[in-house]
Amino acid sequence: MTTYTKRTRPRLAVTLTAATILAAGNLYGAAMAHADGGPSEPPGTEPSASAPVQVDPKDPDLKLPEGATLAAPKVLDIKSVVEDKGGEERREDTNTDVTFALQAEVLFPKDSAKLSDQAKARLDAIAREIQKQHATQVRVFGFTDNLGSHEHGVVLSKQRANAVQDVLSQELNDPNITFDVRGYAEDYPIADNSTEEGRRKNRRVEVTFPRTES
């Protein structure tokens, strides 16, 4: 009689550390960002790379198949968003940047690029924050909703961005600060353009600059 012995393949134990999870999270986030076939934010606004987490390759809790390696780990960017009660102004803080988004209605009359009387106080506050952060590069981007032609939206959003940049430049009065001013019309919406509430949020001017202080 022949005796057969059943052999079982040894199972590989994999222990995930915080660094492994962070690396996987980066890969997932990158895949999701491009899932729609294009960027979700204006070009040039991607967060800068943060300091990587140090990984000890000899850590006994880190077990991988022989010959396998980990991708370089990164710290996931953390975003803090504060919006006023009416949604007229929103501030976003990440590890690298500060962004102020002001709805067009609090800065300009309808279909106009002439700043209203109440706009200066809001822009003065932003100028003080730019000085506090010792920023030397400032982006001012204008956006509209999807009503009207794209060509008109490009012109209007750029004119509004220029108007905001003019005030900030005068207020800061610093030749070391450079501005990047663009108009994107209805591109890169942050809300649903099928409702008036969403369109109001999309009609905005964003001011972004590097963050150096907490």
Buried (B, 14 or more C-beta within 10 A) or exposed (E): EEEEEEEEEEEEEEEEBEBBEBBBBBEEEEEEEEEEEEBEEBEEBEBEEBEEBEBEEEEEEBEEEEEEEBEEBBBBBEEEEEEEEEEBBBBBBBBBBBBBBBBBBBBBEEEBBEBEEEBBEBBEEBBEBBEEBEBEEBBBBBBBBBEEEEEEBBBBBBBBBBBBBBBBBEBBEBEEBEBEBBBBBBBBBBBEBEEEEBBBBBBBBBBBBBBEEE
